[in-house]
Amino acid sequence: MRKSCVILLLLCCLLLSGCMSSQVEEQLLVIAMGLDREQNGGLTLTVKVPGNAAGGQSAPSGNGQENDPKGYLTLHATGHHFSDTLELLLATTPRSLNFSQVWEVVISRDLAGEDSFSQLLMQLSALPRMHTQAAVVICEGKALSFVQEQKPYVGVRLSRYIEVTLRNYTQKGFVPSTTLARAVRETGWGWQDPLLILGGVSQDEKAIANENVLDVAAGQLPADSPNKARFYGAAATDGIRVSGTLTGYETALINLLRGSTQSLILTDAQGFPLTLYAAAPARLSIGGEASLTLHVHLRCQAGFPSGRLPDESRLTAYLEEEITNVIRKLQSLRCDALGFGSLAVRRFCTVKEWEAFHFRDKYTKAQVVTKVQLQLKEE
């Protein structure tokens, strides 16, 4: 009796696995999506899916399709609006599209700068079975080019490559960790604005000319690896649209203040590296009524090489200036990425009172007061 039950269970498993395999073969699992605004006003939607497993040379196949050497197929269609573009793409693909495995949504910088950006994010999140934990990437240039350029040159699967790469850069603080669900939730509320991942296709193979090699954006990194599609820096939002970009260094500094990362490597006046450790996220507060003052208090520790004791007062002043500058840049972009609005909104009992306060206008003109408590430690 027991043996018969075991055989029956094995048969059921085989039948179920065959059914699931058949369902997967009848679908195209979307790994990455891209959206572009065309010069004629049209909208191009791009998806990257597993294609020819044998790979082969990259060559256009017509009808908005292209295979790349790693066995992935890039499909794209252009329409007037998001809905008809999606319908056109569905009508010209050989299988139904499955969005449950999407790892990134790439949107071109010009499209993300439009007033309809927040609505576009909601349309994306409302796709059937959409993976709303997908990363939102804003890229300079064409999203189509960025998606086409992406290849899993480390590892085999593109999905795993994107996942591990983003986790690596997030831990280092060079990109924010904003998902599609979080971007939809935070855009437009007015008390904190999301930072989105900045992407770009590197063209220059020469070394970076900047004194601070980290103080560049994704597309400015040297193209010295097989994959020229890079994640580096952040796109700032103003509650409606993308209003500007931040370099990798500026993003890392903001992430240090937010507590998203705990360390940052700096260079002192003599060119020696210093590792900055934050004891905790920066303490924020707001003063004033008609004109606001933004207060930032950061407790941190700086590790320095043996025999290279830095000037504590000069380093403290330098850090305070750097933090003040990056906050002022956020103000100029009308982006409250640190969440001062979440403190200001507590003063009001109703939404009407909060809206009448016009926090964003006051935020952009507010004075910034930064205090750094620094402790030096030899490493």
N, C-alpha and C positions, 0 to 999 in steps of 0.2 A: 504493500500500500504506500509506504513511504517512498519507495523507488518510483512508483507511478506518478506521485505528486511532483517529485523532482524533475522527471522527464517532461511533465506538463508545464511546469514553470519555465523550463529551458525553451520549450517550443513557443510559449507566449513571449518570452524575451526576444527570440529571433524574429517573430512576426512583428512585434512592436518596433524593433530596430530597423527592420526593412521598411516599415511604414514611414518612420521618421526620416530615413535616408532618402526615400522617394520624395518627401516633402521638401527637403533641403535642396535636392537636385532640381526641383521645379521653381526655385527662387534664386534671386541674385542678392547676396548679402552685401549691403553697402558698408564699406569701411570708412570712406571719407566723402564729404560733400563740399561743393564749392558754389558760390554765387557771385556773379559779376553784373555790373551795369554796363551796357553797350553804348556806344556813341549815339546811336539812333534812338536811345531810350529803352531798348529792349532789355530783358533780363535773361541771363544764361545760367542754367542750373547744370552742375557737373556732379557725377557720382563716380567713385572708383570701387570696382568689385573684383573678386577673384575671377580670372578669365582662363586663358590657356595655361594649364599647369606646366606644360613643357617649355613655356617661355618663348624665346625667339627674339628676333630683332624688332625694335620698335618701328612700327609702320602704320600710317593712317589706313583705315579700312573703309572710310566713307561713312555717311549718315551719322556723323558726330561720334565715331568710335575710334579708339586707338589702343593697341596692345603695347605693353612695355616688356622689357627683357625679364622681369621678375614674375611674369605670369598674371598680371593684373590688367583689367580692361577699364579704360576711362570712357564713359558715356556722357554726352552733353546735348542739351537742346536749348533753343532760344525762343522766347515768347514775349508777350507784352507785360504780363503780370505773373506773380508767383504761381497762381492756380493753373493758368493755361500752359505755363511752361512745364509744370509738373505733369499735367495731362499729356502734353506732347512727348515728354520723355518716357512716360509709361507706355504710350502708344508705339514707340519706336524701339523698345527694348525687347529682347527675345524671351525674357522671363519677368515675373512680377518682382518688384523691388521690396526687400525686407530691410527696414530701418532700425531693427533692434540691435544691430551690431555696429552702429556708427560710432567712431571714436573721436572724430573731429568734424566741426562745421567751419569751413573757411569762407570768409566774406571779404570781398575787396574793400580797400580803404575808402574809395569814392562812394560805393553803395552804402557802407556803414555810416557815412557822413550825412546821409539823407534823413529827413524828418520821419520817414516811414520805417526807420531801422528797428525801433522797439516793436512795431507791429510785425515786421518780418521775423523777428525772434519768436514771437508768439505763434506765427504760422508754422514755423519749423518745429516747435515743440508740440504742436497739435497733429503732426503727421502720424498716421496709424503705426502703433508699436514703436514710436520714436524713442531712441535711447537718449533720454534727457540729461544723462550724466556725461554726454559727449563734450569735449573741450570746444570753446568758441575761439577761433583764431581770426584775427584781422590782418590781412596781408597787403603790403604795398605791391602795386601791379595787379596782374590778373590772378584771381583765385584758380582759374582753370590751369594756368601755368604752374602754380604752386602744387596743386594736386597731382598734375602729370609728372612733376619733377620728383615727387616723393617716392623713394624706393627703400625697402628694408635691407640696406647694405650691411647692417649688423643683424644677424638672425635670418629667419626665413619668412615669417608672417608680418605683413605690414601693420596689422592691428596691434601685435605685440610690440613692434618697433615704436609705434606712436605712443603707446601706453608707457613703455619704459623710458623713452626719451623725455616725455613731458614730466614724468615723475622725477627724473634726474634733475631737470632744470628748475622744477618747482622747489625741490629740496635745497638747491643752491640759491634760490631766490631770484633767479634771472627772469622768470615769467610768473604771472599770477596763476592761481588754480581755480579759474572760474569756469563752471559748467554751464550748459545751456539752461538748465533749470534755474540756477542761481542768477544768471544774466536776466532772465525773464522776471524773476522775483524782485530783483533790486532796481531794474531800470524803471525810472519814472516816479518812484515813491518820494524822492526828495530828501531823505535823511542819510543815505549813503549810496555812492555810485560805484558800480563794478569796474574793475580793471580787467581788460580782456587780453588774451595772449597775442603778442605781435609776431607775425611770421613774414618771411621774405625770401626771395631767391637771390643768393649771392652771385655776383658777376665778377667782381674784382679778385684776382688771385694774388694780389700784392699784399704786403703787410699793412696793418692799420697804422695810419699816420698820427692818430690822436695820442696825446701824452698819456691819457688814461685809456688803455685798450678796452676796458669794459664799457666805456661811455659811448657806445654806438648802438644802432638798431640792428634788427635781424638781417636785412639786406646788405648791410655794410660789413658784415663779417667776411673775412677772406674765404674764398671758395677752394679750400685746400683738402677737401674730402670728397668721396664719390657722391654724396648727397648734398646738393646745393640749396635745398629747401630747409631753412633754419627757423627755429623758435628762439626768440631772444627779445626781451623788452615787453612793453605793454601798450595797449591802446586805451586812452582815457575816455570816459563817457561823461556827458553833462546832464543825464537824466532823460535825454531824448535820442541822442546820436553819439557817434564817436567824434570827439572834439580835438584830438591830438594824440601824439605818441610820446612814450618815455623810453629812454635807453635802458639797456640791461643793468647798468650801474644804478640808475635812478629807481628802477623797479626793485632791485635788491635792497636799496636803502629804505624804500617804503615798506617792503615786506619785513624788514628788520623792525621797523616801528610798529607794524601791525602784529608782530609776533609770529608771522607765517614762517620765518626762518630765524635762526638764533645766532648766526655768525656771518661776517662779511670781511673779506680781505681788502685792506687799504694799503696805500703806499705813502710813506712819510716824505718829508722834504728832501731827504738824502737818497730817496729811491729804494729804501728797505721796506719789505712787506710787514704789515701789522695785521693781526687777526682781531677783529672786533666781535665781542660776545655780548649779547643783550641779556641781562638778568631776567627781564620780563618785557612784555609789550609796553610801549611808551604810554605813559599816563597822560590823557588828554583832558582839557577843561576849556570852558568858554567864559569870557567875562564881557561885561558891557551890555547895552541894550540897543540904542540907536546905531552905534558903531561897535562892532565886535572885536574881541581880541582872542586869538587862538593860542592856547598854551600847550606846549609839548615838553614833557619831562621824561628823559631816557636815562636809565641806570645801566651802565655797561662796563665791560672790562676789555682792555687792550693787551693782547699778548705780543711781546716783542722778542727779537732774537737776542741771544746771550751777548752781552757787551754793547748793545745798541739801545740804551735807555733813551726814549724820546722825551722831549720837553712836554710835560703834562699840561701846562697851561696853554701852550700853542696848539697841542693836539685837541684839547677840549674846545678851544675857540674854532678850530678848523671843522670839527664835527658839528658844532652848533650852526656854523655858516652853511655847511652842506645840507643839513636837515632843513634849515630855513629856506634855502634856495629851492629844494625839491617841493616843499609845500607851496611856495609862491608860484612855482610852475603849475602845480595842480590848480591853484586859484585862477591863474591866467586861462586855463582850459575849462574853467567852471566845473571842475571835477572834485567832489568831496570823497575821495577814496579812503580816507582815514576814518570817516564817520563822525565828523563834528556835528552833522545834522541830527544824528541819533541822540546827542546830548541836548541840543537846542530844542528839539521837539518836546522834551519832557516839561518844558515851561508852560505848555499850553494844554487846555482841557478839551478843545474841539478842533476839528480839521479846519473849520472856517478861520479860527484864530491863527492857526499855524500858517495857512496859505496867505493870510493878510500880513504876516510878518515878513514875507519875501526873503527867506533865509539865504537863498542862493546869491542874490544881489549883494547882501551884506557880507556873505562869506568871501566873495571875490575881492572885496575891499578891506577885509579885516587885517589887523596888525598881527604879526606872528612873533611869539616870544618862545624861544627854545632854550632849554636848560639841559645840559648833559652832566651827569655825575660819572666821572671816569676813574677807574682803578687800573693801575698798570701791573702787569704780571710777566715776569721773564719766563720764556718757554725754552 
